[in-house]
Amino acid sequence: MVRTPLTPSERQRGERFGALLRRARGDRSMVEVSAAAGVSPETLRKIETGRAPTPAFFTVTALAAALGMSLDALAAACVQADDRDQQALSA
């Protein structure tokens, strides 16, 4: 199966998502959060740095649970940011 390349918007959304996770992690270590979520520290590192801009749904839900975040809050943050980006492009 060939994966289609990501659009610039999808890459930017992945970078914003990673930054959101970094802020939510606060002073907790990457190892601590990744262990609580059941993902590898390298996976979390790739997501936080934008190198894995489209993580699997179950990875996202596990990280949200480990960080005490709701999926609604995560989705709202991504949608709001996308809306702001689209408005800026169309202005």
C-alpha positions as CSV (number, residue, x, y, z in Angstrom):
1,M,0.0,0.0,0.0
2,V,1.4,3.4,-1.0
3,R,0.7,6.3,1.3
4,T,-0.1,9.6,-0.3
5,P,2.1,12.5,0.6
6,L,0.8,14.8,3.3
7,T,-0.4,18.3,2.5
8,P,1.3,21.3,4.0
9,S,-1.9,21.8,6.1
10,E,-1.7,18.2,7.4
11,R,2.0,18.7,8.3
12,Q,1.2,21.9,10.2
13,R,-1.6,20.3,12.0
14,G,0.8,17.6,13.1
15,E,3.3,20.2,14.4
16,R,0.5,22.0,16.3
17,F,-0.6,18.7,17.8
18,G,2.9,17.8,18.9
19,A,3.3,21.3,20.5
20,L,0.0,20.8,22.3
21,L,1.2,17.5,23.7
22,R,4.5,19.0,24.8
23,R,2.6,21.8,26.7
24,A,0.2,19.3,28.2
25,R,3.1,17.1,29.3
26,G,4.6,20.0,31.3
27,D,7.4,19.0,33.6
28,R,6.7,15.2,33.3
29,S,9.3,13.3,31.4
30,M,8.7,11.9,27.9
31,V,9.5,8.4,29.4
32,E,6.9,8.8,32.1
33,V,4.1,9.9,29.7
34,S,5.0,7.4,27.1
35,A,5.0,4.6,29.6
36,A,1.6,5.7,31.0
37,A,0.2,5.7,27.4
38,G,1.8,2.4,26.4
39,V,3.8,3.9,23.6
40,S,7.5,4.1,23.1
41,P,9.4,7.3,24.0
42,E,10.6,7.4,20.4
43,T,7.0,7.4,19.2
44,L,6.1,10.3,21.5
45,R,9.2,12.1,20.5
46,K,8.3,11.8,16.8
47,I,4.8,13.1,17.5
48,E,6.0,16.0,19.6
49,T,8.5,17.1,17.0
50,G,6.1,16.7,14.0
51,R,8.1,13.9,12.5
52,A,5.0,11.7,12.9
53,P,2.2,14.2,12.0
54,T,-0.6,11.6,11.7
55,P,-0.4,9.2,14.6
56,A,-2.9,6.4,14.8
57,F,-6.2,7.0,16.6
58,F,-5.4,4.6,19.4
59,T,-2.1,6.3,20.0
60,V,-3.8,9.7,20.2
61,T,-6.4,8.3,22.7
62,A,-3.8,6.7,24.8
63,L,-1.7,9.9,25.0
64,A,-4.8,11.9,25.8
65,A,-5.7,9.6,28.6
66,A,-2.2,9.6,30.0
67,L,-2.2,13.5,29.9
68,G,-5.7,13.8,31.3
69,M,-7.0,15.5,28.2
70,S,-10.3,14.9,26.4
71,L,-10.4,14.0,22.8
72,D,-12.9,16.7,22.4
73,A,-10.4,19.3,23.6
74,L,-7.7,17.9,21.3
75,A,-10.0,18.0,18.3
76,A,-11.2,21.5,19.1
77,A,-7.7,22.8,19.4
78,C,-6.8,21.3,16.0
79,V,-10.0,22.4,14.3
80,Q,-9.7,25.9,15.7
81,A,-6.1,26.2,14.5
82,D,-7.1,24.9,11.1
83,D,-9.9,27.4,10.9
84,R,-7.6,30.3,11.8
85,D,-5.1,29.1,9.2
86,Q,-7.7,28.9,6.5
87,Q,-9.1,32.4,7.4
88,A,-5.6,33.9,7.2
89,L,-5.1,32.3,3.7
90,S,-8.4,33.5,2.3
91,A,-8.0,37.1,3.7
